[in-house]
Amino acid sequence: MMTTLDKIRPGMGGIIQSVGGQGALRRRLLDMGLTPKTKIQVTKIAPMGDPMELYLRGYVLTLRLQDAAEIEVLVEEEML
């Protein structure tokens, strides 16, 4: 199932298909390791719903939901 990263719940993961955004935002997302074909798992979401904590490439990354909405993911449960 294809969706955006901001809609994935904790414990679920997938493979990044594309990274949207423009200019500095897109460059920043790519620099943080959010590149196509990367396995990713959502580990936590803050109590108020924003930000979310992700596990990818052997490290933990915290990302705002607004930025996560720019990333398309092919969802698979219990990825990592």
ZIPE-V64435 format. One line per field, one symbol per residue. ss: DSSP state (~ for helix, > for strand, _ for the rest). psi: psi as a letter, one per 40 degrees, with the letter a starting at -180 (. if undefined). A space follows every 50 residues. Layout:
ss: ???
psi: ???
This chain:
ss: _>>>~~~____>>>>>>>>___~~~~~~~~~_______>>>>>>>_____ _>>>>>__>>>>>_~~~~__>>>>>>>___
psi: hhaideehiieiaahhdihaiibddddddddeegiiehhihhdihideeh aihihifeihhhhiddddeehhhhhhifd.
